[in-house]
Amino acid sequence: MKYLIYSLLLIFLVNVSTNAQPVQDGNQDLIIVPKESTACEWNPKRELKPSPVRCGLNDLGAPNIGIYDCGKSDNCEDHCVFIQCQVI
């Protein structure tokens, strides 16, 4: 009975996973399911950040503000793209 349950579970897993690849290991079939992709989608949000290199400094020596689109890169790291200096 135990082997019947394992066999049914194995058939279920093969049918559920379209990318599953059976591997022969002795008397048993093992199912290897590939890891899901960790790629992130670029979905930028506007952010204001101090930008002394691109936008310079104000009269008090504080950095002027830059406008950035920030989000996750393809490999899921934080990434910002400079758009322009904020006009006050």
N, CA and C of each residue as an Amber inpcrd file, in Angstrom:
protein
   264
   0.8280000  -1.1980000   0.0000000   0.0000000   0.0000000   0.0000000
   0.8720000   1.2620000   0.0000000   1.9790000   1.2210000   0.7750000
   2.8620000   2.3760000   0.8550000   3.4470000   2.6870000  -0.5250000
   3.8280000   1.6590000  -1.2790000   4.4090000   1.8680000  -2.6050000
   3.3830000   2.4000000  -3.5930000   2.1220000   2.0250000  -3.4280000
   1.0570000   2.5410000  -4.2800000   0.8930000   4.0410000  -4.0660000
   0.9320000   4.4820000  -2.8170000   0.8030000   5.9020000  -2.5140000
   1.9850000   6.6710000  -3.0920000   3.2190000   6.1450000  -2.9160000
   4.4030000   6.7960000  -3.4780000   4.3250000   6.8710000  -5.0000000
   3.8230000   5.8000000  -5.6220000   3.7040000   5.7880000  -7.0810000
   2.6950000   6.8260000  -7.5520000   1.5680000   6.9270000  -6.8700000
   0.5560000   7.9160000  -7.2420000   1.0770000   9.3330000  -7.0370000
   1.8130000   9.5480000  -5.9510000   2.4050000  10.8560000  -5.7020000
   3.4170000  11.1970000  -6.7860000   4.2050000  10.2320000  -7.1880000
   5.1870000  10.4290000  -8.2420000   4.5050000  10.7820000  -9.5620000
   3.4470000  10.0940000  -9.9170000   2.7050000  10.3820000 -11.1540000
   2.1060000  11.7850000 -11.0780000   1.5760000  12.1450000  -9.9090000
   1.0040000  13.4890000  -9.7310000   2.0620000  14.5590000  -9.9410000
   3.2310000  14.3800000  -9.3430000   4.2880000  15.3700000  -9.4780000
   4.7560000  15.5110000 -10.9180000   4.8230000  14.4240000 -11.6380000
   5.2300000  14.4790000 -13.0450000   4.1970000  15.2360000 -13.8610000
   2.9320000  15.0150000 -13.5980000   1.8770000  15.6960000 -14.3480000
   1.7760000  17.1700000 -13.9980000   2.0630000  17.5400000 -12.7450000
   1.9510000  18.9290000 -12.3160000   3.0950000  19.7670000 -12.8590000
   4.2880000  19.2360000 -12.8260000   5.4630000  19.9930000 -13.2440000
   5.7660000  19.7080000 -14.7070000   5.5930000  20.7220000 -15.5520000
   5.8490000  20.5230000 -16.9850000   7.3290000  20.4850000 -17.2950000
   8.1720000  21.0540000 -16.4050000   9.6090000  21.0650000 -16.6220000
  10.3230000  19.9590000 -15.8670000   9.5960000  19.0660000 -15.2500000
  10.2240000  18.0100000 -14.4690000  10.9230000  17.0200000 -15.3900000
  12.0750000  16.5390000 -14.9150000  12.8410000  15.5700000 -15.6780000
  13.0630000  14.3380000 -14.8150000  12.5530000  13.1570000 -15.2270000
  12.7920000  11.9600000 -14.4310000  14.2490000  11.5230000 -14.5450000
  14.7870000  11.0490000 -13.4360000  16.1610000  10.5590000 -13.3990000
  16.1330000   9.1700000 -12.7900000  16.7860000   8.2150000 -13.4280000
  16.8160000   6.8450000 -12.9360000  17.8780000   6.7250000 -11.8560000
  17.5070000   6.2440000 -10.6730000  18.4480000   6.0400000  -9.5770000
  18.1660000   4.6820000  -8.9530000  18.8360000   3.6730000  -9.4360000
  18.5990000   2.3230000  -8.9190000  17.2250000   1.8430000  -9.3300000
  16.3970000   1.5430000  -8.3480000  15.0430000   1.0270000  -8.6140000
  13.9840000   2.1160000  -8.5670000  14.3790000   3.3350000  -8.2900000
  13.3940000   4.4030000  -8.1330000  13.5990000   5.4800000  -9.1790000
  12.5120000   6.1030000  -9.5810000  12.5780000   7.2770000 -10.4460000
  12.5170000   8.5100000  -9.5560000  13.5150000   9.3860000  -9.6850000
  13.5170000  10.6360000  -8.9540000  13.0770000  11.7440000  -9.8860000
  12.3760000  12.7050000  -9.3510000  11.9170000  13.8390000 -10.1490000
  12.7520000  15.0590000  -9.7670000  13.3820000  15.6670000 -10.7660000
  14.1420000  16.8770000 -10.5460000  13.3540000  18.0290000 -11.1480000
  12.9410000  18.9470000 -10.3010000  12.1710000  20.1080000 -10.7440000
  13.1200000  21.3030000 -10.7580000  13.2900000  21.9510000 -11.9240000
  14.2010000  23.0890000 -11.9900000  13.7450000  24.2270000 -11.0920000
  14.7210000  24.9910000 -10.5450000  14.3990000  26.1480000  -9.7310000
  13.7000000  27.2000000 -10.5710000  12.8160000  27.9230000  -9.9120000
  12.1420000  29.0200000 -10.5980000  13.1610000  30.1060000 -10.9280000
  12.9140000  30.8230000 -11.9690000  13.7900000  31.9190000 -12.3600000
  13.7200000  33.0290000 -11.3030000  14.8670000  33.6170000 -11.0250000
  14.8910000  34.6930000 -10.0390000  14.9610000  36.0660000 -10.6980000
  14.7070000  36.1180000 -11.9840000  14.7510000  37.3970000 -12.6910000
  13.6300000  38.3020000 -12.1920000  13.9580000  39.5600000 -12.0020000
  12.9640000  40.5430000 -11.5620000  12.5620000  41.4270000 -12.7430000
  11.3760000  41.9280000 -12.6820000  10.8770000  42.8160000 -13.7270000
  11.1530000  44.2640000 -13.3300000  11.6290000  45.0590000 -14.2810000
  11.8970000  46.4740000 -14.0320000  10.5740000  47.2000000 -13.8900000
  10.3140000  47.6980000 -12.7000000   9.0750000  48.4120000 -12.3970000
   9.4520000  49.6570000 -11.5980000   9.9480000  50.7100000 -12.2870000
  10.5470000  51.8500000 -11.5880000   9.5390000  52.7180000 -10.8430000
  10.0370000  53.2990000  -9.7610000   9.2920000  54.2890000  -8.9710000
  10.1480000  55.5480000  -8.9170000   9.5170000  56.7140000  -8.9810000
  10.2500000  57.9850000  -8.9190000  10.7480000  58.2100000  -7.4980000
  12.0170000  58.6200000  -7.3750000  12.6070000  58.9480000  -6.0810000
  13.4390000  60.2100000  -6.2150000  13.4550000  60.9820000  -5.1420000
  14.3000000  62.1750000  -5.0660000  15.4970000  61.8320000  -4.1990000
  16.7160000  62.1340000  -4.7290000  17.9390000  61.8170000  -3.9940000
  18.9240000  62.9660000  -4.1100000  19.7300000  63.1690000  -3.0790000
  20.7990000  64.1600000  -3.1820000  21.7370000  63.7700000  -4.3260000
  22.0680000  64.7480000  -5.1970000  22.8760000  64.4560000  -6.3780000
  23.9320000  65.5270000  -6.6010000  24.9290000  65.5990000  -5.7200000
  25.9250000  66.6660000  -5.8460000  26.7480000  66.5690000  -7.1270000
  27.0250000  65.3630000  -7.6160000  27.8580000  65.2130000  -8.8170000
  27.1110000  65.6830000 -10.0580000  25.8590000  65.3050000 -10.1790000
  25.0900000  65.6500000 -11.3870000  24.4090000  67.0080000 -11.2970000
  23.9950000  67.4040000 -10.0930000  23.1800000  68.6190000  -9.9570000
  23.8810000  69.7430000  -9.2010000  25.0530000  69.4760000  -8.6690000
  25.8040000  70.5230000  -7.9840000  25.3390000  70.7580000  -6.5560000
  25.8400000  71.8610000  -5.9970000  25.5250000  72.2340000  -4.6190000
  24.7620000  73.5570000  -4.6040000  23.9340000  73.7610000  -3.5760000
  23.2120000  75.0380000  -3.4490000  24.1140000  76.0650000  -2.7530000
  23.5720000  77.2340000  -2.4580000  24.3510000  78.3250000  -1.8550000
  24.8940000  77.9730000  -0.4700000  24.2330000  77.0590000   0.2270000
  24.6680000  76.6630000   1.5650000  25.6500000  75.4870000   1.5250000
  25.9530000  74.9820000   0.3350000  26.8730000  73.8560000   0.2020000
  26.2180000  72.4980000   0.2860000  24.8940000  72.4600000   0.3980000
  24.1640000  71.1880000   0.4370000  23.9210000  70.7010000  -1.0010000
  23.8930000  69.3880000  -1.2030000  23.6770000  68.8830000  -2.5690000
  22.2710000  69.1820000  -3.0740000  22.1810000  69.5540000  -4.3500000
  20.8730000  69.7140000  -4.9920000  20.2590000  68.3280000  -5.2060000
  18.9470000  68.3230000  -5.3910000  18.2000000  67.0710000  -5.4910000
  18.0600000  66.6510000  -6.9540000  18.2470000  65.3470000  -7.1830000
  18.0360000  64.7670000  -8.5000000  16.8190000  63.8640000  -8.4940000
  16.2060000  63.7060000  -9.6530000  15.0480000  62.8220000  -9.8170000
  15.5410000  61.5320000 -10.4720000  15.1850000  60.4020000  -9.8540000
  15.6340000  59.0940000 -10.3130000  14.4480000  58.1500000 -10.4970000
  14.5700000  57.2280000 -11.4270000  13.6740000  56.0780000 -11.5160000
  14.4050000  54.9240000 -10.8530000  13.8310000  54.3850000  -9.7630000
  14.4820000  53.3120000  -9.0080000  13.6030000  52.0720000  -8.9870000
  14.2520000  50.9270000  -9.0750000  13.5430000  49.6540000  -9.0310000
  14.5360000  48.5220000  -8.9110000  14.1210000  47.3300000  -9.3140000
  14.9560000  46.1330000  -9.2720000  15.4740000  45.8350000 -10.6710000
  16.7570000  45.5050000 -10.7520000  17.3470000  45.1240000 -12.0380000
  16.9510000  43.6870000 -12.3750000  17.3910000  43.1900000 -13.5390000
  17.0610000  41.8270000 -13.9620000  17.5080000  40.7780000 -12.9540000
  18.6060000  41.0480000 -12.2500000  19.0830000  40.0820000 -11.2550000
  18.6410000  40.4600000  -9.8390000  17.5720000  41.2580000  -9.7380000
  16.8850000  41.5990000  -8.4860000  17.7070000  42.4720000  -7.5380000
  18.6410000  43.2460000  -8.0590000  19.3880000  44.1980000  -7.2380000
  18.7620000  45.5800000  -7.3940000  18.8350000  46.3830000  -6.3220000
  18.3270000  47.7530000  -6.3870000  19.1280000  48.5370000  -7.4230000
  18.4120000  49.3090000  -8.2470000  19.0670000  50.0550000  -9.3250000
  18.2950000  51.3470000  -9.5610000  19.0270000  52.4630000  -9.6910000
  18.4060000  53.7650000  -9.9660000  19.0170000  54.3710000 -11.2170000
  18.1620000  55.0240000 -11.9990000  18.5840000  55.6980000 -13.2360000
  18.2760000  57.1770000 -13.0810000  19.3010000  58.0190000 -13.2480000
  19.1380000  59.4600000 -13.1340000  18.2580000  59.9710000 -14.2740000
  17.2900000  60.8380000 -13.9440000  16.4090000  61.4340000 -14.9560000
  16.7940000  62.8900000 -15.1900000  16.7370000  63.7050000 -14.1310000
  17.0790000  65.1250000 -14.2440000  17.2230000  65.7310000 -12.8540000
  17.7370000  66.9350000 -12.8240000  17.8260000  67.6810000 -11.5650000
  16.4520000  68.2900000 -11.2610000  16.1170000  68.3310000  -9.9780000
  14.8440000  68.9280000  -9.5760000  14.9620000  70.4390000  -9.6810000
  13.9620000  71.0520000 -10.3250000  13.9320000  72.5030000 -10.4650000
  13.0900000  73.0520000  -9.3370000  13.6860000  74.0030000  -8.5920000
  12.9620000  74.5750000  -7.4420000  12.3930000  75.9330000  -7.8120000
